[in-house]
Amino acid sequence: MVTFSPVSTSAETLQSAVRNAVTNNPAQQAANADVRATLFEMLELRGEYQPEVFLFGEVGGQIVDNPSTLSAAENNTFKETAQIGIGVEYTLFDGYRRENLVYRNATRLDASILRQLDATETLALNAVEAYIDVIRLRELSRLASENIGRHEEIALQIRDLVQLGRIPSSDGFLVDDRIAAARDAKLGIDQSLANAIARYERVVGRSPSGAMNVPGVKNVPKNLRALQNEAVRRSFRVRIADKLAREAQFDAGIKEADRKPRVTLNAGLTYGKNRDGNLGNRSDAFVGVRMNWTLYNGRRPAQSAGLQERIRKAELDRRVAADEVRELAARTWNAYAKNAERSGVLGKQLRANIMIVRQYRDELTAAKRSLIDVLEAERAAFNARFQKISSDAALTFSKYQLLATRSQLTAHFGLAETNAVFEVNYEERARQSPRSAVFNTVVDPLK
């Protein structure tokens, strides 16, 4: 029987396997890169609150016909002209467009961090599954070897009984057939074990080594409703959907800013030759406030309707995500309950089969039971042991699935904080101070 017990100090622990999986897996590194890229996109918005400085210039020819301001020698004559200048523009008011840009990108960054955390949960669960599967198949391979050994013991017993004339010699062929079948079964199990090890290497990033045991999980919800409530409250997927819904609202605020006036502070200095038809060099300086306000745009009614539909879609997607998490929680709970009950039933069946085998072996020696009865009893006992090992493994895995359903698997292994690239608080920081708080972020170099 497979045993899922606390690990020894020299073992390949489940925690170390999970840690290696969520640290070195390329999928995890890709999720981290996405978070960093989204962060830098948000940091770009710092420039929205800073002045824009631009340099301009032109060279060409010009004819100006303006006798009221130009002399006869200057008027209506071709002149080479050139100018160069520098301008500065600083936004004083833009209908809260910049604030909504910061809110949107901060929310988008939070969603990206949550996706990275969700990806970590998935990788951790895959590592747990691969770890348990290797243990399960190792136990099944050992069971298959024992099954071959038991049938070989029966073969020796059959030879003795044949020599004593208690059973026909044809029974020897029957047991040889069962030995061959037992060996074939082990070949299939060993192939599955090799495949499980290959998957383990892909997920965890190294080969399984040493003693491997799975510690038990004590934090199991009391009932399905408690699991569903906690799953929806903690689920990264639901929180991502909530962030996307808020992002849609901020997108609407960005569009609405186009309906409000835009006020800027402008200054500039221009130096030129033969400008505006006047011979000679001239320089100009300017400083002032400029306002632009689009009072009517035919696209606005359709734009408003489209924005409302986007917001509605995002809110409905959030409800869909919550419903999906509830369904996943129910399916996980059902699997856990079924595996727990099945493990108990199989345990009783296995104990009965063991007693039957012992009784039949004794009765075969006393010529009170046929060989086929003994072989069928051995087959039933082997199947019960096989199913019990798989059921115990499934029960253990379903407990870890309960943690993953609540987005608590990495926290269970103490990896929640160490594996997070940044904390999910950028929308909150942006709402407190959109001009500075979210920009005070240190981005450590990749190592």
C-alpha positions as CSV (number, residue, x, y, z in Angstrom):
1,M,0.0,0.0,0.0
2,V,1.3,3.5,-0.9
3,T,2.0,5.7,2.1
4,F,1.7,9.5,1.9
5,S,3.5,10.6,5.0
6,P,5.9,13.4,6.3
7,V,9.1,13.5,4.5
8,S,12.6,12.6,5.8
9,T,15.5,15.1,5.9
10,S,17.2,13.4,2.9
11,A,14.1,13.2,0.7
12,E,13.3,15.1,-2.4
13,T,10.6,17.1,-0.7
14,L,7.4,18.2,-2.4
15,Q,8.1,21.7,-1.3
16,S,11.5,21.8,-3.0
17,A,10.0,20.3,-6.2
18,V,7.2,22.9,-6.2
19,R,9.7,25.7,-5.5
20,N,11.9,24.6,-8.4
21,A,8.9,24.4,-10.7
22,V,7.6,27.9,-10.0
23,T,11.1,29.5,-10.1
24,N,12.7,28.0,-13.2
25,N,9.8,27.0,-15.4
26,P,9.8,29.1,-18.7
27,A,6.1,29.7,-18.4
28,Q,6.7,31.4,-15.0
29,Q,9.5,33.5,-16.4
30,A,7.2,34.5,-19.2
31,A,4.6,35.6,-16.7
32,N,7.2,37.6,-14.8
33,A,8.3,39.3,-18.1
34,D,4.7,40.3,-18.8
35,V,4.4,42.0,-15.4
36,R,7.6,43.9,-15.9
37,A,6.5,45.0,-19.4
38,T,3.2,46.2,-18.0
39,L,5.0,48.1,-15.2
40,F,7.2,50.0,-17.7
41,E,4.1,50.9,-19.7
42,M,2.7,52.5,-16.6
43,L,5.9,54.3,-15.8
44,E,5.8,55.8,-19.2
45,L,2.8,57.9,-18.0
46,R,5.1,59.9,-15.8
47,G,5.8,62.0,-18.9
48,E,2.1,63.0,-19.1
49,Y,2.7,65.2,-16.1
50,Q,5.9,66.8,-17.4
51,P,6.4,69.6,-19.9
52,E,6.8,68.7,-23.5
53,V,9.8,70.5,-25.1
54,F,10.1,70.5,-28.9
55,L,12.6,72.0,-31.4
56,F,11.4,73.1,-34.8
57,G,12.9,74.8,-37.9
58,E,12.4,75.3,-41.6
59,V,14.3,76.6,-44.7
60,G,12.7,77.8,-48.0
61,G,11.6,80.6,-50.2
62,Q,8.8,83.1,-49.7
63,I,6.9,85.8,-51.5
64,V,4.7,88.1,-49.4
65,D,2.3,90.7,-51.0
66,N,1.4,93.1,-48.2
67,P,2.1,96.8,-49.2
68,S,0.6,98.1,-46.0
69,T,3.4,96.7,-43.8
70,L,6.2,96.1,-46.3
71,S,8.3,98.7,-48.2
72,A,8.3,98.7,-52.0
73,A,11.7,97.0,-52.0
74,E,10.5,94.2,-49.8
75,N,6.9,93.8,-51.0
76,N,6.1,91.0,-53.5
77,T,9.7,89.9,-53.9
78,F,11.1,86.4,-53.5
79,K,13.4,85.9,-50.5
80,E,15.2,83.0,-49.0
81,T,13.8,82.5,-45.5
82,A,14.8,80.3,-42.6
83,Q,13.8,80.0,-38.9
84,I,14.5,77.9,-35.9
85,G,12.8,77.8,-32.6
86,I,12.1,76.0,-29.4
87,G,8.7,75.5,-27.7
88,V,7.4,74.3,-24.4
89,E,3.9,73.0,-23.6
90,Y,2.6,72.0,-20.2
91,T,-0.9,70.6,-19.7
92,L,-2.9,72.4,-17.0
93,F,-6.2,70.6,-17.5
94,D,-7.2,67.8,-19.9
95,G,-10.6,66.6,-18.6
96,Y,-8.9,64.1,-16.2
97,R,-7.5,62.2,-19.1
98,R,-4.1,61.7,-17.5
99,E,-5.6,60.6,-14.2
100,N,-7.7,57.9,-15.9
101,L,-4.7,56.8,-17.9
102,V,-2.8,56.2,-14.7
103,Y,-5.8,54.5,-13.1
104,R,-6.3,52.3,-16.1
105,N,-2.6,51.3,-16.4
106,A,-2.3,50.8,-12.6
107,T,-5.3,48.5,-12.7
108,R,-3.9,46.7,-15.8
109,L,-0.6,46.2,-13.9
110,D,-2.5,44.7,-10.9
111,A,-4.3,42.3,-13.3
112,S,-0.9,41.3,-14.8
113,I,0.4,40.6,-11.4
114,L,-2.6,38.5,-10.6
115,R,-2.2,36.5,-13.8
116,Q,1.4,35.8,-12.8
117,L,0.2,34.6,-9.4
118,D,-2.5,32.5,-11.0
119,A,0.1,31.0,-13.4
120,T,2.2,30.2,-10.3
121,E,-0.8,28.4,-8.7
122,T,-1.2,26.3,-11.9
123,L,2.5,25.5,-12.0
124,A,2.5,24.5,-8.4
125,L,-0.5,22.2,-8.9
126,N,1.1,20.6,-11.9
127,A,4.3,20.0,-9.9
128,V,2.2,18.4,-7.1
129,E,0.4,16.2,-9.6
130,A,3.7,15.1,-11.2
131,Y,5.2,14.4,-7.8
132,I,2.3,12.3,-6.6
133,D,2.1,10.5,-9.9
134,V,5.7,9.4,-9.7
135,I,5.2,8.0,-6.2
136,R,2.0,6.3,-7.3
137,L,3.5,4.6,-10.3
138,R,6.6,3.6,-8.3
139,E,4.3,1.9,-5.8
140,L,2.3,0.2,-8.6
141,S,5.5,-1.0,-10.2
142,R,6.6,-2.5,-6.8
143,L,3.1,-4.1,-6.5
144,A,3.4,-5.6,-10.0
145,S,6.8,-7.1,-9.0
146,E,5.3,-8.6,-5.9
147,N,2.4,-10.0,-8.0
148,I,4.9,-11.7,-10.3
149,G,6.6,-13.2,-7.2
150,R,3.3,-14.4,-5.7
151,H,2.4,-16.2,-8.9
152,E,5.9,-17.8,-9.1
153,E,5.4,-19.1,-5.5
154,I,2.1,-20.6,-6.7
155,A,3.9,-22.2,-9.6
156,L,6.3,-23.9,-7.2
157,Q,3.4,-25.0,-5.1
158,I,1.6,-26.4,-8.2
159,R,4.7,-28.5,-9.2
160,D,4.7,-30.1,-5.8
161,L,1.0,-30.9,-6.0
162,V,1.4,-32.3,-9.5
163,Q,4.2,-34.6,-8.3
164,L,2.0,-35.8,-5.5
165,G,-0.7,-36.5,-8.0
166,R,-3.2,-34.2,-6.3
167,I,-3.9,-32.0,-9.3
168,P,-3.5,-32.5,-13.1
169,S,-0.3,-31.5,-14.8
170,S,-2.3,-29.1,-17.1
171,D,-2.6,-26.7,-14.1
172,G,1.1,-25.9,-14.6
173,F,0.3,-24.3,-18.0
174,L,-2.5,-22.3,-16.4
175,V,-0.2,-20.7,-13.8
176,D,2.5,-20.1,-16.5
177,D,-0.1,-18.1,-18.4
178,R,-0.9,-16.0,-15.4
179,I,2.8,-15.3,-14.7
180,A,3.2,-14.1,-18.3
181,A,0.2,-11.8,-17.9
182,A,1.6,-10.4,-14.6
183,R,4.9,-9.6,-16.3
184,D,3.1,-7.9,-19.2
185,A,1.1,-5.8,-16.7
186,K,4.4,-4.7,-15.1
187,L,5.8,-3.6,-18.5
188,G,2.8,-1.4,-19.0
189,I,3.1,0.1,-15.5
190,D,6.9,0.7,-16.0
191,Q,6.1,2.5,-19.3
192,S,3.6,4.8,-17.5
193,L,6.3,5.4,-14.8
194,A,8.8,6.4,-17.4
195,N,6.3,8.8,-18.9
196,A,5.5,10.2,-15.5
197,I,9.2,10.8,-14.8
198,A,9.5,12.6,-18.2
199,R,6.6,14.9,-17.3
200,Y,8.1,15.5,-13.8
201,E,11.4,16.6,-15.5
202,R,9.5,19.0,-17.7
203,V,7.4,20.5,-14.9
204,V,9.8,20.5,-12.1
205,G,13.0,21.0,-14.1
206,R,15.0,18.1,-12.8
207,S,14.7,14.3,-12.3
208,P,13.0,12.9,-9.2
209,S,15.6,11.6,-6.8
210,G,15.8,10.1,-3.3
211,A,12.8,9.1,-1.2
212,M,9.6,10.9,-2.1
213,N,6.7,11.3,0.2
214,V,3.7,13.6,0.3
215,P,2.9,15.4,3.6
216,G,-0.8,15.5,4.4
217,V,-3.1,18.5,4.1
218,K,-5.0,19.5,7.3
219,N,-6.7,22.7,6.0
220,V,-9.8,21.1,4.4
221,P,-13.0,23.2,4.2
222,K,-15.9,22.0,6.3
223,N,-18.3,21.7,3.4
224,L,-18.9,22.7,-0.2
225,R,-20.5,26.1,0.6
226,A,-17.5,27.1,2.7
227,L,-15.2,26.1,-0.1
228,Q,-17.1,28.0,-2.8
229,N,-17.3,31.2,-0.7
230,E,-13.6,31.2,0.1
231,A,-12.7,30.2,-3.5
232,V,-14.7,33.1,-5.0
233,R,-13.3,35.5,-2.4
234,R,-9.6,34.5,-2.9
235,S,-9.6,33.4,-6.5
236,F,-7.0,35.1,-8.7
237,R,-9.3,34.6,-11.7
238,V,-12.2,36.5,-10.1
239,R,-9.8,39.2,-9.0
240,I,-8.4,39.5,-12.5
241,A,-12.0,39.8,-13.9
242,D,-12.7,42.5,-11.3
243,K,-9.6,44.4,-12.4
244,L,-10.6,44.1,-16.1
245,A,-14.1,45.5,-15.2
246,R,-12.5,48.5,-13.5
247,E,-10.1,49.0,-16.4
248,A,-13.2,49.3,-18.8
249,Q,-14.5,52.1,-16.5
250,F,-11.2,54.0,-16.7
251,D,-11.1,53.5,-20.4
252,A,-14.5,55.2,-20.6
253,G,-13.1,58.1,-18.5
254,I,-10.2,58.5,-21.0
255,K,-12.7,58.8,-23.8
256,E,-15.0,61.2,-21.9
257,A,-12.0,63.5,-21.4
258,D,-12.2,64.4,-25.1
259,R,-15.5,66.2,-24.4
260,K,-13.9,68.5,-21.9
261,P,-11.7,71.6,-22.6
262,R,-7.9,71.1,-22.8
263,V,-5.9,73.9,-21.2
264,T,-2.1,74.2,-21.7
265,L,0.6,76.6,-20.8
266,N,2.7,77.4,-23.8
267,A,6.0,79.2,-24.3
268,G,8.4,79.5,-27.2
269,L,11.3,81.3,-28.7
270,T,11.8,81.7,-32.5
271,Y,14.8,83.2,-34.4
272,G,14.6,83.6,-38.2
273,K,15.9,85.3,-41.4
274,N,13.6,87.2,-43.8
275,R,10.5,86.1,-42.0
276,D,7.0,87.3,-43.2
277,G,8.6,89.2,-46.1
278,N,10.8,91.4,-44.0
279,L,14.5,91.6,-44.8
280,G,16.9,90.9,-42.0
281,N,16.9,88.7,-38.9
282,R,14.2,88.7,-36.2
283,S,13.5,86.9,-33.0
284,D,10.2,86.4,-31.2
285,A,9.3,85.1,-27.7
286,F,5.9,83.9,-26.5
287,V,4.3,82.8,-23.3
288,G,0.6,82.2,-22.6
289,V,-2.3,79.9,-21.9
290,R,-4.1,78.0,-24.7
291,M,-7.5,76.3,-24.6
292,N,-9.0,73.8,-27.1
293,W,-12.5,72.5,-26.7
294,T,-14.3,70.4,-29.2
295,L,-18.0,71.3,-28.7
296,Y,-19.5,68.8,-31.2
297,N,-18.4,65.6,-32.7
298,G,-20.7,63.3,-34.6
299,R,-19.0,60.2,-33.3
300,R,-19.9,60.8,-29.7
301,P,-23.3,59.2,-29.4
302,A,-22.1,55.9,-30.8
303,Q,-18.9,56.2,-28.8
304,S,-20.9,56.5,-25.5
305,A,-23.1,53.6,-26.4
306,G,-20.0,51.5,-27.2
307,L,-18.3,52.4,-23.9
308,Q,-21.3,51.4,-21.9
309,E,-21.5,48.0,-23.6
310,R,-17.8,47.5,-22.9
311,I,-18.4,48.2,-19.3
312,R,-21.4,45.9,-19.2
313,K,-19.4,43.1,-20.9
314,A,-16.6,43.4,-18.4
315,E,-19.0,43.2,-15.5
316,L,-20.7,40.2,-16.9
317,D,-17.3,38.5,-17.5
318,R,-16.7,39.1,-13.8
319,R,-19.9,37.2,-13.0
320,V,-19.0,34.4,-15.4
321,A,-15.6,34.1,-13.7
322,A,-17.2,33.8,-10.3
323,D,-19.6,31.2,-11.6
324,E,-16.8,29.2,-13.2
325,V,-14.9,29.2,-9.9
326,R,-18.0,28.0,-8.0
327,E,-18.3,25.2,-10.5
328,L,-14.6,24.3,-10.2
329,A,-14.9,24.3,-6.4
330,A,-17.9,22.0,-6.6
331,R,-16.2,19.6,-9.0
332,T,-13.1,19.6,-6.8
333,W,-15.1,19.0,-3.7
334,N,-17.0,16.1,-5.4
335,A,-13.8,14.5,-6.4
336,Y,-12.4,14.9,-2.9
337,A,-15.6,13.4,-1.3
338,K,-15.7,10.6,-3.8
339,N,-12.0,9.7,-3.4
340,A,-12.3,9.7,0.4
341,E,-15.3,7.4,0.3
342,R,-13.8,5.2,-2.4
343,S,-10.5,4.8,-0.4
344,G,-12.5,3.5,2.6
345,V,-14.5,1.1,0.5
346,L,-11.4,-0.2,-1.3
347,G,-9.7,-0.7,2.1
348,K,-12.5,-3.0,3.2
349,Q,-12.5,-4.8,-0.1
350,L,-8.7,-5.3,0.1
351,R,-8.8,-6.7,3.6
352,A,-11.5,-9.2,2.5
353,N,-9.5,-10.2,-0.6
354,I,-6.3,-10.8,1.4
355,M,-8.3,-13.2,3.7
356,I,-9.8,-15.0,0.7
357,V,-6.3,-15.5,-0.9
358,R,-4.9,-16.9,2.4
359,Q,-7.9,-19.3,2.8
360,Y,-7.8,-20.4,-0.8
361,R,-4.0,-21.1,-0.8
362,D,-4.5,-23.4,2.3
363,E,-7.5,-25.1,0.7
364,L,-5.5,-25.7,-2.5
365,T,-2.8,-27.5,-0.5
366,A,-5.5,-29.6,1.0
367,A,-7.0,-30.3,-2.4
368,K,-10.3,-28.6,-1.4
369,R,-9.9,-25.7,-3.8
370,S,-9.1,-25.6,-7.5
371,L,-6.1,-23.7,-9.0
372,I,-8.4,-21.4,-11.0
373,D,-10.1,-20.3,-7.7
374,V,-6.7,-19.4,-6.2
375,L,-5.6,-17.5,-9.4
376,E,-8.9,-15.6,-9.5
377,A,-8.5,-14.7,-5.8
378,E,-5.0,-13.4,-6.5
379,R,-6.2,-11.4,-9.4
380,A,-9.0,-9.8,-7.3
381,A,-6.5,-9.0,-4.5
382,F,-4.0,-7.5,-7.0
383,N,-6.8,-5.3,-8.5
384,A,-7.9,-4.2,-5.1
385,R,-4.3,-3.3,-4.1
386,F,-3.9,-1.5,-7.5
387,Q,-7.1,0.5,-7.1
388,K,-6.3,1.3,-3.4
389,I,-2.9,2.8,-4.3
390,S,-4.4,4.9,-7.1
391,S,-7.4,6.0,-4.9
392,D,-5.1,7.1,-2.0
393,A,-3.0,9.1,-4.5
394,A,-6.1,10.7,-6.0
395,L,-7.4,11.5,-2.5
396,T,-4.1,13.2,-1.5
397,F,-4.0,15.2,-4.8
398,S,-7.6,16.3,-4.4
399,K,-6.7,17.9,-1.0
400,Y,-4.1,19.9,-2.8
401,Q,-6.6,20.8,-5.5
402,L,-8.8,22.2,-2.8
403,L,-6.0,24.6,-1.9
404,A,-5.4,25.5,-5.5
405,T,-9.2,26.2,-6.0
406,R,-8.9,28.8,-3.2
407,S,-5.6,30.2,-4.7
408,Q,-3.8,29.1,-1.5
409,L,-1.5,26.4,-2.9
410,T,1.7,28.5,-3.2
411,A,0.9,30.1,0.2
412,H,0.7,26.5,1.7
413,F,4.3,25.9,0.5
414,G,5.4,29.4,1.7
415,L,6.0,30.6,-1.8
416,A,3.3,33.3,-2.2
417,E,5.4,36.3,-1.2
418,T,8.8,35.1,-2.4
419,N,7.5,34.4,-5.9
420,A,5.5,37.6,-6.4
421,V,7.3,40.1,-8.6
422,F,5.3,43.1,-7.2
423,E,2.4,43.6,-4.8
424,V,-1.1,43.9,-6.1
425,N,-1.8,47.5,-4.8
426,Y,-1.1,49.8,-7.8
427,E,-4.7,50.8,-8.4
428,E,-5.0,51.8,-4.7
429,R,-1.8,53.7,-4.9
430,A,-2.9,55.5,-8.0
431,R,-6.2,56.5,-6.5
432,Q,-4.3,58.0,-3.5
433,S,-1.9,60.0,-5.7
434,P,-2.0,59.6,-9.5
435,R,0.8,62.1,-10.0
436,S,3.4,60.4,-7.9
437,A,2.6,57.3,-5.8
438,V,2.6,54.7,-8.5
439,F,5.8,56.1,-10.1
440,N,7.8,55.5,-6.9
441,T,8.5,52.0,-7.9
442,V,12.0,50.3,-7.9
443,V,12.5,47.8,-10.7
444,D,15.2,45.4,-9.7
445,P,17.4,44.2,-12.6
446,L,16.8,40.7,-13.9
447,K,19.3,38.2,-12.4
